[in-house]
């Protein structure tokens, strides 16, 4: 029997790994991260049930973006521009091919 994957989608694993890496690099303390994420989950959890899938990791991403913005590491307008660039890259990429940003 094959074990269930730990994450529902590759981007969940990538976001988790990025967050752990930023913590290990000293960008933020895990206790600060946990407090912020708990507050985000509480806010989102009041509106809908979080199941550990996309909704959970959307809250995770929201928390990470807010933390990095507050530390002036990633400005919200830069994050928005990067998200738009990735969406455009995804939409122009043939199914099954790796998504890359144009230089």
MOPAC internal coordinates of N, CA, C and O (Angstrom, degrees):
PM7 1SCF
backbone

  N    0.0000 0     0.00 0     0.00 0    0    0    0
  C    1.4448 1     0.00 0     0.00 0    1    0    0
  C    1.5329 1   108.63 1     0.00 0    2    1    0
  O    1.2310 1   121.38 1   -46.48 1    3    2    1
  N    1.2760 1   114.96 1   133.52 1    3    2    1
  C    1.4681 1   121.43 1  -179.21 1    5    3    2
  C    1.5318 1   110.24 1   -86.36 1    6    5    3
  O    1.2310 1   119.98 1   -46.99 1    7    6    5
  N    1.3332 1   117.65 1   133.01 1    7    6    5
  C    1.4734 1   119.11 1  -179.25 1    9    7    6
  C    1.5283 1   111.12 1   -69.43 1   10    9    7
  O    1.2310 1   121.36 1   -29.30 1   11   10    9
  N    1.3200 1   114.99 1   150.70 1   11   10    9
  C    1.4721 1   121.08 1   176.02 1   13   11   10
  C    1.5239 1   108.68 1   -66.29 1   14   13   11
  O    1.2310 1   119.92 1   -35.66 1   15   14   13
  N    1.3332 1   117.77 1   144.34 1   15   14   13
  C    1.4608 1   118.92 1   176.52 1   17   15   14
  C    1.5306 1   110.14 1   -65.18 1   18   17   15
  O    1.2310 1   120.98 1   -30.82 1   19   18   17
  N    1.3210 1   115.72 1   149.18 1   19   18   17
  C    1.4666 1   120.57 1  -179.76 1   21   19   18
  C    1.5276 1   111.56 1   -69.89 1   22   21   19
  O    1.2310 1   120.36 1   153.56 1   23   22   21
  N    1.3253 1   116.91 1   -26.44 1   23   22   21
  C    1.4537 1   122.13 1  -178.59 1   25   23   22
  C    1.5253 1   109.20 1  -126.69 1   26   25   23
  O    1.2310 1   120.52 1   -34.44 1   27   26   25
  N    1.3358 1   116.61 1   145.56 1   27   26   25
  C    1.4605 1   120.92 1  -179.92 1   29   27   26
  C    1.5271 1   112.39 1   -72.70 1   30   29   27
  O    1.2310 1   120.18 1   150.56 1   31   30   29
  N    1.3195 1   117.26 1   -29.44 1   31   30   29
  C    1.4649 1   120.56 1  -175.82 1   33   31   30
  C    1.5251 1   109.28 1  -141.85 1   34   33   31
  O    1.2310 1   120.44 1   -29.17 1   35   34   33
  N    1.3384 1   116.76 1   150.83 1   35   34   33
  C    1.4674 1   119.30 1   179.41 1   37   35   34
  C    1.5288 1   113.39 1   -55.93 1   38   37   35
  O    1.2310 1   120.08 1   142.88 1   39   38   37
  N    1.3323 1   117.45 1   -37.12 1   39   38   37
  C    1.4635 1   118.20 1  -177.79 1   41   39   38
  C    1.5253 1   111.67 1   -67.03 1   42   41   39
  O    1.2310 1   119.68 1   153.75 1   43   42   41
  N    1.3203 1   118.22 1   -26.25 1   43   42   41
  C    1.4768 1   120.55 1   175.38 1   45   43   42
  C    1.5254 1   109.43 1   -63.58 1   46   45   43
  O    1.2310 1   120.93 1   133.03 1   47   46   45
  N    1.3320 1   115.83 1   -46.97 1   47   46   45
  C    1.4700 1   120.66 1   179.91 1   49   47   46
  C    1.5194 1   110.88 1   -64.54 1   50   49   47
  O    1.2310 1   120.36 1   139.01 1   51   50   49
  N    1.3248 1   116.91 1   -40.99 1   51   50   49
  C    1.4618 1   120.55 1  -179.22 1   53   51   50
  C    1.5261 1   110.93 1   -65.45 1   54   53   51
  O    1.2310 1   120.38 1   137.86 1   55   54   53
  N    1.3230 1   116.87 1   -42.14 1   55   54   53
  C    1.4600 1   120.59 1   178.88 1   57   55   54
  C    1.5224 1   110.82 1   -65.06 1   58   57   55
  O    1.2310 1   120.61 1   137.84 1   59   58   57
  N    1.3191 1   116.43 1   -42.16 1   59   58   57
  C    1.4556 1   120.58 1   177.15 1   61   59   58
  C    1.5271 1   110.69 1   -60.49 1   62   61   59
  O    1.2310 1   120.70 1   132.60 1   63   62   61
  N    1.3394 1   116.28 1   -47.40 1   63   62   61
  C    1.4680 1   120.94 1  -179.31 1   65   63   62
  C    1.5260 1   111.37 1   -63.09 1   66   65   63
  O    1.2310 1   120.17 1   139.08 1   67   66   65
  N    1.3216 1   117.28 1   -40.92 1   67   66   65
  C    1.4649 1   120.71 1   178.25 1   69   67   66
  C    1.5210 1   110.81 1   -61.94 1   70   69   67
  O    1.2310 1   120.43 1   136.61 1   71   70   69
  N    1.3064 1   116.78 1   -43.39 1   71   70   69
  C    1.4662 1   120.73 1  -179.73 1   73   71   70
  C    1.5240 1   110.71 1   -63.39 1   74   73   71
  O    1.2310 1   120.41 1   134.57 1   75   74   73
  N    1.3144 1   116.82 1   -45.43 1   75   74   73
  C    1.4722 1   120.62 1   178.15 1   77   75   74
  C    1.5271 1   109.86 1   -61.40 1   78   77   75
  O    1.2310 1   120.33 1   136.54 1   79   78   77
  N    1.3373 1   116.98 1   -43.46 1   79   78   77
  C    1.4657 1   120.84 1   179.66 1   81   79   78
  C    1.5350 1   111.07 1   -60.97 1   82   81   79
  O    1.2310 1   120.23 1   134.96 1   83   82   81
  N    1.3266 1   117.16 1   -45.04 1   83   82   81
  C    1.4700 1   119.95 1   179.98 1   85   83   82
  C    1.5258 1   110.95 1   -62.95 1   86   85   83
  O    1.2310 1   120.62 1   141.77 1   87   86   85
  N    1.3222 1   116.42 1   -38.23 1   87   86   85
  C    1.4573 1   120.05 1   176.58 1   89   87   86
  C    1.5199 1   110.82 1   -64.43 1   90   89   87
  O    1.2310 1   120.35 1   132.58 1   91   90   89
  N    1.3271 1   116.94 1   -47.42 1   91   90   89
  C    1.4616 1   121.09 1  -178.85 1   93   91   90
  C    1.5231 1   111.88 1   -65.76 1   94   93   91
  O    1.2310 1   120.14 1   153.71 1   95   94   93
  N    1.3362 1   117.33 1   -26.29 1   95   94   93
  C    1.4664 1   121.60 1   177.77 1   97   95   94
  C    1.5297 1   111.52 1   -81.81 1   98   97   95
  O    1.2310 1   120.25 1   177.77 1   99   98   97
  N    1.3328 1   117.12 1    -2.23 1   99   98   97
  C    1.4617 1   120.55 1   177.06 1  101   99   98
  C    1.5124 1   114.77 1    85.08 1  102  101   99
  O    1.2310 1   119.97 1  -165.24 1  103  102  101
  N    1.3276 1   117.67 1    14.76 1  103  102  101
  C    1.4670 1   120.58 1  -179.99 1  105  103  102
  C    1.5268 1   110.26 1   -69.21 1  106  105  103
  O    1.2310 1   120.42 1   145.68 1  107  106  105
  N    1.3230 1   116.80 1   -34.32 1  107  106  105
  C    1.4636 1   121.28 1   177.09 1  109  107  106
  C    1.5195 1   108.82 1  -154.89 1  110  109  107
  O    1.2310 1   121.07 1   -21.68 1  111  110  109
  N    1.3207 1   115.55 1   158.32 1  111  110  109
  C    1.4637 1   121.51 1   176.85 1  113  111  110
  C    1.5246 1   109.20 1   -84.41 1  114  113  111
  O    1.2310 1   120.61 1   -36.86 1  115  114  113
  N    1.3112 1   116.44 1   143.14 1  115  114  113
  C    1.4668 1   120.27 1  -178.12 1  117  115  114
  C    1.5211 1   110.89 1   -61.89 1  118  117  115
  O    1.2310 1   119.72 1   146.24 1  119  118  117
  N    1.3222 1   118.13 1   -33.76 1  119  118  117
  C    1.4718 1   120.33 1   178.47 1  121  119  118
  C    1.5277 1   110.59 1   -62.87 1  122  121  119
  O    1.2310 1   120.15 1   140.92 1  123  122  121
  N    1.3476 1   117.31 1   -39.08 1  123  122  121
  C    1.4642 1   120.39 1   176.71 1  125  123  122
  C    1.5234 1   110.52 1   -65.34 1  126  125  123
  O    1.2310 1   120.86 1   135.91 1  127  126  125
  N    1.3422 1   115.96 1   -44.09 1  127  126  125
  C    1.4630 1   120.95 1   178.36 1  129  127  126
  C    1.5362 1   110.30 1   -58.25 1  130  129  127
  O    1.2310 1   120.96 1   131.25 1  131  130  129
  N    1.3270 1   115.77 1   -48.75 1  131  130  129
  C    1.4590 1   120.57 1  -176.44 1  133  131  130
  C    1.5282 1   111.71 1   -61.73 1  134  133  131
  O    1.2310 1   120.59 1   139.04 1  135  134  133
  N    1.3278 1   116.47 1   -40.96 1  135  134  133
  C    1.4693 1   119.85 1   178.93 1  137  135  134
  C    1.5256 1   110.70 1   -64.26 1  138  137  135
  O    1.2310 1   120.36 1   135.54 1  139  138  137
  N    1.3175 1   116.93 1   -44.46 1  139  138  137
  C    1.4722 1   120.95 1   179.38 1  141  139  138
  C    1.5236 1   111.27 1   -65.10 1  142  141  139
  O    1.2310 1   120.66 1   135.40 1  143  142  141
  N    1.3205 1   116.34 1   -44.60 1  143  142  141
  C    1.4620 1   119.84 1  -178.66 1  145  143  142
  C    1.5253 1   110.21 1   -65.39 1  146  145  143
  O    1.2310 1   120.54 1   139.48 1  147  146  145
  N    1.3083 1   116.57 1   -40.52 1  147  146  145
  C    1.4634 1   119.88 1   176.60 1  149  147  146
  C    1.5192 1   111.83 1   -59.13 1  150  149  147
  O    1.2310 1   120.60 1   138.81 1  151  150  149
  N    1.3371 1   116.45 1   -41.19 1  151  150  149
  C    1.4656 1   120.30 1   178.34 1  153  151  150
  C    1.5300 1   111.06 1   -65.66 1  154  153  151
  O    1.2310 1   120.59 1   139.78 1  155  154  153
  N    1.3401 1   116.48 1   -40.22 1  155  154  153
  C    1.4692 1   119.99 1   178.00 1  157  155  154
  C    1.5211 1   110.28 1   -64.44 1  158  157  155
  O    1.2310 1   120.05 1   134.63 1  159  158  157
  N    1.3261 1   117.51 1   -45.37 1  159  158  157
  C    1.4602 1   120.60 1   179.30 1  161  159  158
  C    1.5218 1   111.39 1   -61.36 1  162  161  159
  O    1.2310 1   120.87 1   140.32 1  163  162  161
  N    1.3146 1   115.94 1   -39.68 1  163  162  161
  C    1.4683 1   119.65 1   178.81 1  165  163  162
  C    1.5207 1   110.02 1   -61.89 1  166  165  163
  O    1.2310 1   120.44 1   135.92 1  167  166  165
  N    1.3195 1   116.76 1   -44.08 1  167  166  165
  C    1.4632 1   121.04 1   179.37 1  169  167  166
  C    1.5244 1   110.69 1   -63.71 1  170  169  167
  O    1.2310 1   120.33 1   130.85 1  171  170  169
  N    1.3258 1   116.98 1   -49.15 1  171  170  169
  C    1.4655 1   120.78 1  -179.10 1  173  171  170
  C    1.5185 1   111.40 1   -69.35 1  174  173  171
  O    1.2310 1   120.31 1   143.78 1  175  174  173
  N    1.3010 1   117.01 1   -36.22 1  175  174  173
  C    1.4518 1   121.11 1  -177.41 1  177  175  174
  C    1.5111 1   113.86 1   -65.47 1  178  177  175
  O    1.2310 1   120.68 1   156.75 1  179  178  177
  N    1.3242 1   116.31 1   -23.25 1  179  178  177
  C    1.4550 1   119.55 1   177.06 1  181  179  178
  C    1.5227 1   111.40 1   -70.79 1  182  181  179
  O    1.2310 1   120.43 1   152.16 1  183  182  181
  N    1.3338 1   116.79 1   -27.84 1  183  182  181
  C    1.4606 1   121.01 1  -176.53 1  185  183  182
  C    1.5288 1   112.42 1   -93.07 1  186  185  183
  O    1.2310 1   120.01 1   150.34 1  187  186  185
  N    1.3238 1   117.58 1   -29.66 1  187  186  185
  C    1.4675 1   120.43 1  -177.09 1  189  187  186
  C    1.5326 1   109.66 1  -158.59 1  190  189  187
  O    1.2310 1   121.42 1   -15.89 1  191  190  189
  N    1.3092 1   114.88 1   164.11 1  191  190  189
  C    1.4570 1   121.35 1   179.27 1  193  191  190
  C    1.5260 1   109.11 1   -81.61 1  194  193  191
  O    1.2310 1   120.02 1   -53.47 1  195  194  193
  N    1.3122 1   117.57 1   126.53 1  195  194  193
  C    1.4605 1   121.73 1   177.96 1  197  195  194
  C    1.5226 1   108.66 1   -94.35 1  198  197  195
  O    1.2310 1   120.30 1   -57.53 1  199  198  197
  N    1.3438 1   117.04 1   122.47 1  199  198  197
  C    1.4590 1   120.82 1  -172.45 1  201  199  198
  C    1.5175 1   114.35 1  -105.90 1  202  201  199
  O    1.2310 1   119.06 1  -173.53 1  203  202  201
  N    1.3212 1   119.39 1     6.47 1  203  202  201
  C    1.4620 1   120.62 1  -178.72 1  205  203  202
  C    1.5152 1   112.96 1    88.36 1  206  205  203
  O    1.2310 1   119.73 1  -176.07 1  207  206  205
  N    1.3070 1   118.13 1     3.93 1  207  206  205
  C    1.4571 1   122.58 1   178.87 1  209  207  206
  C    1.5154 1   110.90 1  -101.87 1  210  209  207
  O    1.2310 1   120.98 1    41.20 1  211  210  209
  N    1.3243 1   115.73 1  -138.80 1  211  210  209
  C    1.4615 1   120.55 1  -176.86 1  213  211  210
  C    1.5237 1   112.53 1   -57.36 1  214  213  211
  O    1.2310 1   120.24 1   138.99 1  215  214  213
  N    1.3386 1   117.14 1   -41.01 1  215  214  213
  C    1.4597 1   119.60 1  -178.99 1  217  215  214
  C    1.5286 1   111.53 1   -62.36 1  218  217  215
  O    1.2310 1   120.48 1   138.24 1  219  218  217
  N    1.3159 1   116.70 1   -41.76 1  219  218  217
  C    1.4644 1   121.91 1   179.02 1  221  219  218
  C    1.5250 1   110.65 1   -64.12 1  222  221  219
  O    1.2310 1   120.61 1   134.43 1  223  222  221
  N    1.3353 1   116.44 1   -45.57 1  223  222  221
  C    1.4582 1   119.53 1  -177.91 1  225  223  222
  C    1.5296 1   112.73 1   -76.75 1  226  225  223
  O    1.2310 1   119.88 1   158.08 1  227  226  225
  N    1.3211 1   117.84 1   -21.92 1  227  226  225
  C    1.4662 1   119.87 1   170.78 1  229  227  226
  C    1.5308 1   108.94 1   -66.19 1  230  229  227
  O    1.2310 1   120.42 1   139.69 1  231  230  229
  N    1.3274 1   116.80 1   -40.31 1  231  230  229
  C    1.4713 1   120.71 1   175.49 1  233  231  230
  C    1.5255 1   110.16 1   -66.12 1  234  233  231
  O    1.2310 1   120.50 1   142.27 1  235  234  233
  N    1.3228 1   116.65 1   -37.73 1  235  234  233
  C    1.4750 1   121.60 1   177.41 1  237  235  234
  C    1.5254 1   109.09 1   -61.11 1  238  237  235
  O    1.2310 1   120.70 1   131.42 1  239  238  237
  N    1.3368 1   116.26 1   -48.58 1  239  238  237
  C    1.4641 1   121.02 1  -179.45 1  241  239  238
  C    1.5241 1   111.09 1   -62.41 1  242  241  239
  O    1.2310 1   120.51 1   136.69 1  243  242  241
  N    1.3200 1   116.63 1   -43.31 1  243  242  241
  C    1.4661 1   120.76 1   177.65 1  245  243  242
  C    1.5241 1   110.50 1   -56.97 1  246  245  243
  O    1.2310 1   120.61 1   136.86 1  247  246  245
  N    1.3229 1   116.43 1   -43.14 1  247  246  245
  C    1.4620 1   121.02 1   179.65 1  249  247  246
  C    1.5248 1   111.04 1   -64.61 1  250  249  247
  O    1.2310 1   120.38 1   133.71 1  251  250  249
  N    1.3304 1   116.89 1   -46.29 1  251  250  249
  C    1.4688 1   120.05 1  -179.44 1  253  251  250
  C    1.5226 1   110.99 1   -63.44 1  254  253  251
  O    1.2310 1   120.07 1   135.70 1  255  254  253
  N    1.3215 1   117.48 1   -44.30 1  255  254  253
  C    1.4670 1   120.26 1   178.94 1  257  255  254
  C    1.5266 1   110.76 1   -60.95 1  258  257  255
  O    1.2310 1   120.18 1   137.73 1  259  258  257
  N    1.3366 1   117.27 1   -42.27 1  259  258  257
  C    1.4626 1   120.89 1   178.65 1  261  259  258
  C    1.5219 1   112.34 1   -64.07 1  262  261  259
  O    1.2310 1   120.73 1   137.82 1  263  262  261
  N    1.3158 1   116.21 1   -42.18 1  263  262  261
  C    1.4627 1   121.28 1   179.07 1  265  263  262
  C    1.5273 1   110.56 1   -62.40 1  266  265  263
  O    1.2310 1   120.38 1   133.33 1  267  266  265
  N    1.3248 1   116.89 1   -46.67 1  267  266  265
  C    1.4671 1   120.68 1  -179.41 1  269  267  266
  C    1.5259 1   111.64 1   -68.12 1  270  269  267
  O    1.2310 1   120.02 1   146.55 1  271  270  269
  N    1.3169 1   117.57 1   -33.45 1  271  270  269
  C    1.4659 1   120.70 1   176.20 1  273  271  270
  C    1.5286 1   110.40 1   -67.57 1  274  273  271
  O    1.2310 1   120.47 1   135.84 1  275  274  273
  N    1.3236 1   116.70 1   -44.16 1  275  274  273
  C    1.4647 1   120.66 1   179.83 1  277  275  274
  C    1.5253 1   111.99 1   -62.82 1  278  277  275
  O    1.2310 1   120.66 1   149.27 1  279  278  277
  N    1.3252 1   116.35 1   -30.73 1  279  278  277
  C    1.4599 1   120.43 1   178.25 1  281  279  278
  C    1.5288 1   111.79 1   -89.59 1  282  281  279
  O    1.2310 1   120.78 1  -175.01 1  283  282  281
  N    1.3260 1   116.12 1     4.99 1  283  282  281
  C    1.4689 1   123.55 1   179.74 1  285  283  282
  C    1.5294 1   112.00 1    57.51 1  286  285  283
  O    1.2310 1   121.14 1  -142.30 1  287  286  285
  N    1.3351 1   115.42 1    37.70 1  287  286  285
  C    1.4590 1   121.86 1   176.76 1  289  287  286
  C    1.5258 1   109.76 1   -95.90 1  290  289  287
  O    1.2310 1   120.60 1   142.96 1  291  290  289
  N    1.3255 1   116.46 1   -37.04 1  291  290  289
  C    1.4636 1   122.14 1  -179.31 1  293  291  290
  C    1.5230 1   108.21 1  -139.96 1  294  293  291
  O    1.2310 1   120.83 1   -75.25 1  295  294  293
  N    1.3164 1   116.02 1   104.75 1  295  294  293
  C    1.4617 1   121.20 1  -179.59 1  297  295  294
  C    1.5283 1   109.94 1   -67.78 1  298  297  295
  O    1.2310 1   120.04 1   -38.08 1  299  298  297
  N    1.3300 1   117.54 1   141.92 1  299  298  297
  C    1.4678 1   120.33 1  -178.96 1  301  299  298
  C    1.5341 1   113.70 1   -53.49 1  302  301  299
  O    1.2310 1   119.95 1   142.29 1  303  302  301
  N    1.3268 1   117.70 1   -37.71 1  303  302  301
  C    1.4679 1   119.09 1   179.89 1  305  303  302
  C    1.5307 1   111.69 1   -68.64 1  306  305  303
  O    1.2310 1   120.30 1   148.07 1  307  306  305
  N    1.3363 1   117.03 1   -31.93 1  307  306  305
  C    1.4654 1   120.41 1   176.20 1  309  307  306
  C    1.5244 1   110.67 1   -70.41 1  310  309  307
  O    1.2310 1   120.71 1   140.47 1  311  310  309
  N    1.3214 1   116.25 1   -39.53 1  311  310  309
  C    1.4689 1   120.98 1   177.99 1  313  311  310
  C    1.5244 1   109.45 1   -63.93 1  314  313  311
  O    1.2310 1   120.70 1   136.94 1  315  314  313
  N    1.3249 1   116.27 1   -43.06 1  315  314  313
  C    1.4714 1   120.61 1   179.34 1  317  315  314
  C    1.5309 1   110.60 1   -62.29 1  318  317  315
  O    1.2310 1   119.93 1   137.44 1  319  318  317
  N    1.3178 1   117.74 1   -42.56 1  319  318  317
  C    1.4638 1   121.58 1   179.21 1  321  319  318
  C    1.5297 1   110.79 1   -65.63 1  322  321  319
  O    1.2310 1   120.06 1   139.33 1  323  322  321
  N    1.3207 1   117.49 1   -40.67 1  323  322  321
  C    1.4620 1   120.59 1   179.12 1  325  323  322
  C    1.5201 1   110.68 1   -66.54 1  326  325  323
  O    1.2310 1   120.60 1   139.01 1  327  326  325
  N    1.3213 1   116.45 1   -40.99 1  327  326  325
  C    1.4661 1   120.38 1   178.36 1  329  327  326
  C    1.5309 1   110.36 1   -61.31 1  330  329  327
  O    1.2310 1   120.39 1   137.53 1  331  330  329
  N    1.3276 1   116.86 1   -42.47 1  331  330  329
  C    1.4691 1   121.05 1   178.33 1  333  331  330
  C    1.5296 1   110.87 1   -64.16 1  334  333  331
  O    1.2310 1   120.32 1   139.96 1  335  334  333
  N    1.3310 1   116.99 1   -40.04 1  335  334  333
  C    1.4684 1   120.57 1   178.69 1  337  335  334
  C    1.5252 1   110.89 1   -64.32 1  338  337  335
  O    1.2310 1   120.28 1   138.40 1  339  338  337
  N    1.3386 1   117.08 1   -41.60 1  339  338  337
  C    1.4642 1   120.24 1   178.59 1  341  339  338
  C    1.5211 1   111.23 1   -66.70 1  342  341  339
  O    1.2310 1   120.59 1   140.91 1  343  342  341
  N    1.3258 1   116.47 1   -39.09 1  343  342  341
  C    1.4680 1   119.24 1   178.70 1  345  343  342
  C    1.5257 1   110.38 1   -63.50 1  346  345  343
  O    1.2310 1   120.41 1   136.25 1  347  346  345
  N    1.3282 1   116.81 1   -43.75 1  347  346  345
  C    1.4571 1   120.50 1   178.34 1  349  347  346
  C    1.5338 1   110.84 1   -62.68 1  350  349  347
  O    1.2310 1   120.46 1   139.16 1  351  350  349
  N    1.3290 1   116.73 1   -40.84 1  351  350  349
  C    1.4610 1   120.83 1   178.95 1  353  351  350
  C    1.5266 1   110.54 1   -64.44 1  354  353  351
  O    1.2310 1   120.62 1   137.94 1  355  354  353
  N    1.3105 1   116.41 1   -42.06 1  355  354  353
  C    1.4606 1   121.15 1   178.66 1  357  355  354
  C    1.5250 1   111.09 1   -61.63 1  358  357  355
  O    1.2310 1   120.79 1   135.54 1  359  358  357
  N    1.3154 1   116.10 1   -44.46 1  359  358  357
  C    1.4583 1   120.45 1  -176.99 1  361  359  358
  C    1.5318 1   112.75 1   -68.18 1  362  361  359
  O    1.2310 1   119.67 1   152.27 1  363  362  361
  N    1.3144 1   118.24 1   -27.73 1  363  362  361
  C    1.4614 1   120.31 1  -179.42 1  365  363  362
  C    1.5382 1   113.04 1   -93.80 1  366  365  363
  O    1.2310 1   120.37 1   178.57 1  367  366  365
  N    1.3294 1   116.89 1    -1.43 1  367  366  365
  C    1.4594 1   120.97 1  -177.79 1  369  367  366
  C    1.5224 1   110.53 1   -90.88 1  370  369  367
  O    1.2310 1   121.14 1   -46.69 1  371  370  369
  N    1.3236 1   115.43 1   133.31 1  371  370  369
  C    1.4609 1   121.59 1   176.99 1  373  371  370
  C    1.5243 1   109.48 1   -62.81 1  374  373  371
  O    1.2310 1   120.91 1   -38.17 1  375  374  373
  N    1.3225 1   115.86 1   141.83 1  375  374  373
  C    1.4659 1   121.37 1  -179.56 1  377  375  374
  C    1.5310 1   110.04 1   -53.49 1  378  377  375
  O    1.2310 1   120.80 1   -49.81 1  379  378  377
  N    1.3161 1   116.07 1   130.19 1  379  378  377
  C    1.4589 1   122.09 1   177.50 1  381  379  378
  C    1.5252 1   113.90 1    91.42 1  382  381  379
  O    1.2310 1   120.43 1   163.58 1  383  382  381
  N    1.3244 1   116.79 1   -16.42 1  383  382  381
  C    1.4683 1   120.02 1   178.70 1  385  383  382
  C    1.5263 1   109.64 1   -84.93 1  386  385  383
  O    1.2310 1   120.11 1   -27.35 1  387  386  385
  N    1.3284 1   117.40 1   152.65 1  387  386  385
  C    1.4709 1   118.95 1   177.45 1  389  387  386
  C    1.5325 1   111.11 1   -67.27 1  390  389  387
  O    1.2310 1   120.93 1   -37.12 1  391  390  389
  N    1.2983 1   115.83 1   142.88 1  391  390  389
  C    1.4631 1   122.06 1   178.17 1  393  391  390
  C    1.5273 1   107.65 1   -85.35 1  394  393  391
  O    1.2310 1   120.59 1   -51.59 1  395  394  393
  N    1.3222 1   116.49 1   128.41 1  395  394  393
  C    1.4639 1   121.11 1   177.39 1  397  395  394
  C    1.5091 1   109.44 1  -133.87 1  398  397  395
  O    1.2310 1   121.08 1   -31.32 1  399  398  397
  N    1.3171 1   115.54 1   148.68 1  399  398  397
  C    1.4576 1   121.37 1   174.78 1  401  399  398
  C    1.5132 1   109.21 1   -85.19 1  402  401  399
  O    1.2310 1   121.06 1   -36.97 1  403  402  401
  N    1.3218 1   115.57 1   143.03 1  403  402  401
  C    1.4726 1   118.75 1   175.63 1  405  403  402
  C    1.5131 1   108.53 1   -74.69 1  406  405  403
  O    1.2310 1   121.21 1   -36.12 1  407  406  405
  N    1.3273 1   115.29 1   143.88 1  407  406  405
  C    1.4700 1   120.40 1   179.81 1  409  407  406
  C    1.5005 1   110.69 1   -82.79 1  410  409  407
  O    1.2310 1   120.10 1   180.00 1  411  410  409

